[in-house]
Amino acid sequence: MLNSKLSTHEISYWEDWQQQRDPEAGEYLVQQYLPLVDFLIQRFMISLPKSVDKDDIRSLAYEGLLDALDKFDIQRDLKFETYATWRIKGAIIDGLRQSDWLPRSVRDKVKKIEKAYALLEQENNASVTDEEVSAYLGITKAELNKTVSEAALSAMVSIDETLYDDDEPSGKYNMIENDKVVSPERHVTDQVVKAALAQAIDRLPEKEKLVVSLCYYEELKLTEIAEVLSVSVSRISQLHSKAMLRLHGATLAIHENY
């Protein structure tokens, strides 16, 4: 049975591409999904340090799209956009890891900050301030903010980390819906993680919560969010990074116990 989420017109192009590798069909499909590539690049650029070239990210994203076009099964009742999103994000993350964009010393600092958020916010059942985290770690607020800025992408990579088998992507905290029955243990773990993330989002400081909402629900660009809140783009990037660190920290304790 062919994919019900594709139109008859789209299916004809998919069949020509997959059965004959027809160049015209391939070009049509690439052009059809370029807006998705641009959207995902924008999302990554929110958290990338300035030293990362946007053209490099675009190249990695295109590789992910081509990989998705190559491996997508039109017999499965799955939206291509959903499948391609995982492939594109995975290609970008893999490329960033291979380029060793973040020194180990910074990675270690980020892990300590995440654990501090997790511990302090579990104890208080509320968001903690920069001053409280800095005091707990024995560093200054300036040092905390510097590490957050240097490792802006780290938390997003951890949240969005994608694991692949031969033909289907899956994520630590986000799962592509499918018809296969998951084990009761997996279902319970997924529900616990979702509940922990929902609680963590709810207790984010108001500015961080607003940035997350505008970014992921309203789908505004970084510059647009800065205009809405009347602050600098770098300030929005910092708020986004701190929110991601808090959210990742909220999942640490859960996964340590499962």
C-alpha positions in Angstrom: 0.0 0.0 0.0 1.4 3.4 -1.0 1.9 6.2 1.5 -1.5 8.0 2.1 0.4 11.1 3.2 1.6 11.7 -0.3 -0.5 13.0 -3.2 -0.9 11.1 -6.4 1.3 13.7 -8.1 4.0 13.4 -5.5 3.9 9.6 -5.6 4.6 9.6 -9.4 7.8 11.6 -8.8 8.8 9.3 -5.9 8.3 6.2 -8.0 10.3 7.7 -10.9 13.1 8.6 -8.5 13.2 5.4 -6.5 12.8 3.0 -9.4 14.7 4.7 -12.2 16.7 7.4 -10.4 15.1 9.9 -12.9 17.1 13.2 -12.6 14.0 15.3 -13.3 12.1 13.6 -10.4 15.1 13.9 -8.1 15.4 17.6 -8.9 11.7 18.1 -8.2 11.9 16.4 -4.8 15.0 18.4 -3.8 13.3 21.7 -4.7 10.1 20.5 -2.9 11.9 20.1 0.4 14.4 22.9 0.3 12.2 25.0 2.6 12.5 22.3 5.3 16.3 22.4 4.9 16.3 26.2 5.4 14.0 25.9 8.4 16.3 23.4 10.1 19.4 25.4 9.3 17.8 28.4 11.0 17.0 26.3 14.1 20.6 25.2 14.4 22.1 28.6 13.8 20.3 29.8 16.9 22.6 27.8 19.1 25.8 27.6 17.0 28.8 29.6 18.0 29.8 32.4 15.6 32.9 30.5 14.5 30.8 27.9 12.7 30.2 28.8 9.0 26.6 28.7 7.9 27.6 27.4 4.5 29.1 24.4 6.2 25.9 23.7 8.0 23.9 24.1 4.8 26.2 21.6 3.1 25.6 19.1 5.9 21.9 19.7 5.8 21.8 19.0 2.0 23.7 15.8 2.6 21.0 14.8 5.1 18.2 15.6 2.7 19.8 13.6 -0.1 20.3 10.7 2.3 16.6 10.9 3.3 15.5 10.9 -0.4 17.7 7.9 -1.0 16.3 5.8 1.9 12.7 6.9 2.4 10.2 4.1 1.9 7.0 5.3 0.2 5.3 2.1 1.2 5.4 3.3 4.9 2.6 5.6 6.1 5.0 8.2 7.4 5.4 11.9 6.4 8.6 12.4 4.5 9.1 15.7 6.4 9.2 13.8 9.7 11.7 11.3 8.3 13.8 13.9 6.6 14.0 16.1 9.7 15.8 13.3 11.6 18.1 12.6 8.7 19.0 16.3 8.3 19.5 16.9 12.0 21.6 13.7 12.3 23.8 14.8 9.4 24.4 18.2 10.9 25.2 16.8 14.4 27.5 14.1 13.0 29.3 16.7 10.9 29.8 19.0 14.0 31.1 16.1 16.1 33.6 15.1 13.4 34.9 18.7 13.2 35.5 18.7 17.0 33.8 22.0 17.4 33.8 21.9 21.2 36.9 21.3 23.3 36.7 18.5 25.9 37.4 21.1 28.7 34.3 23.0 27.7 32.2 19.8 27.4 33.2 18.9 31.0 32.1 22.3 32.2 28.8 22.0 30.4 28.2 18.6 32.0 28.8 20.1 35.5 26.4 22.9 34.8 23.7 20.5 33.5 24.1 18.4 36.7 23.9 21.5 38.8 20.7 22.6 37.2 19.3 19.1 37.6 20.2 18.8 41.3 19.3 22.3 42.4 16.0 22.4 40.5 15.0 18.9 41.8 15.7 20.0 45.4 13.9 23.3 45.0 11.2 22.1 42.6 11.7 25.5 40.9 14.0 27.2 38.5 17.3 28.3 40.0 19.2 31.6 39.3 22.6 32.1 37.7 23.8 33.2 41.1 22.7 29.9 42.8 24.3 27.7 40.1 27.5 29.8 40.2 27.7 29.5 44.0 27.1 25.7 43.9 29.8 25.2 41.3 32.2 27.7 42.9 32.5 29.9 39.9 31.6 33.5 39.1 28.4 34.4 37.2 30.6 35.7 34.4 32.3 32.3 34.1 29.0 30.6 34.0 27.7 32.8 31.2 31.0 32.4 29.2 30.6 28.6 29.3 27.0 28.8 28.3 28.0 31.0 25.3 30.9 28.8 24.3 28.8 25.6 24.4 25.6 27.0 23.0 25.0 23.9 20.8 25.9 21.3 23.4 22.5 21.1 25.1 20.7 21.0 21.8 22.8 18.2 20.5 22.1 16.2 23.7 18.4 16.8 23.4 18.2 16.1 19.7 20.7 13.3 19.6 19.6 10.8 16.9 20.4 7.1 16.8 20.0 5.2 13.5 19.5 1.7 12.6 19.6 0.6 8.9 16.6 2.5 7.7 14.8 4.2 10.6 15.8 7.1 12.8 14.9 7.3 16.5 15.8 9.8 19.2 16.5 9.7 22.9 13.7 12.0 23.8 11.7 12.3 20.6 10.3 9.2 18.8 8.9 9.0 15.3 5.4 7.5 15.6 5.1 4.1 14.0 2.8 1.1 14.1 5.1 -1.1 16.0 4.3 -1.9 19.6 6.9 -0.8 22.1 7.7 -2.7 25.2 5.9 -1.7 28.4 9.3 -0.7 29.9 10.1 1.6 27.0 6.6 3.1 27.1 6.9 3.9 30.8 10.4 5.4 30.3 9.1 7.6 27.4 6.2 8.8 29.5 8.4 9.6 32.5 10.8 11.6 30.3 8.0 13.5 28.6 6.5 14.3 32.0 9.9 15.5 33.3 10.4 17.7 30.3 6.9 19.2 30.5 7.5 20.0 34.2 10.9 21.5 33.4 9.5 23.7 30.6 6.7 24.8 33.0 9.2 26.0 35.6 11.6 27.8 33.3 12.2 31.4 34.1 9.7 33.6 32.3 12.1 35.0 29.7 13.6 31.6 28.9 10.1 30.1 28.6 9.1 32.9 26.3 12.1 32.4 24.1 11.4 28.6 23.9 7.8 29.3 23.0 8.6 31.9 20.3 11.3 29.7 18.9 9.6 26.3 18.8 5.9 27.1 18.9 5.6 30.4 17.0 8.6 29.4 14.9 10.1 32.9 14.9 13.7 33.6 13.8 16.4 34.6 16.2 16.3 38.2 15.0 12.5 38.3 15.2 12.5 37.1 18.8 15.1 39.8 19.6 12.9 42.4 18.1 9.8 41.2 20.1 11.7 41.3 23.4 13.7 44.4 22.6 17.0 42.8 23.4 20.1 41.9 21.5 20.4 38.7 19.4 23.3 37.5 21.6 21.0 37.8 24.6 18.3 35.7 23.0 20.9 33.1 22.1 22.1 33.0 25.8 18.5 32.7 27.1 17.9 29.8 24.6 21.1 28.1 25.6 20.3 28.3 29.3 16.8 26.9 28.7 18.3 24.0 26.8 20.8 23.3 29.6 17.9 23.3 32.1 15.8 20.9 30.0 18.7 18.5 29.4 19.5 18.6 33.1 15.9 17.7 33.9 16.3 14.4 31.9 19.6 13.4 33.4 18.2 12.0 36.6 15.5 10.1 34.8 17.9 8.3 32.5 20.3 7.6 35.3 17.5 5.6 37.0 16.3 3.7 33.9 
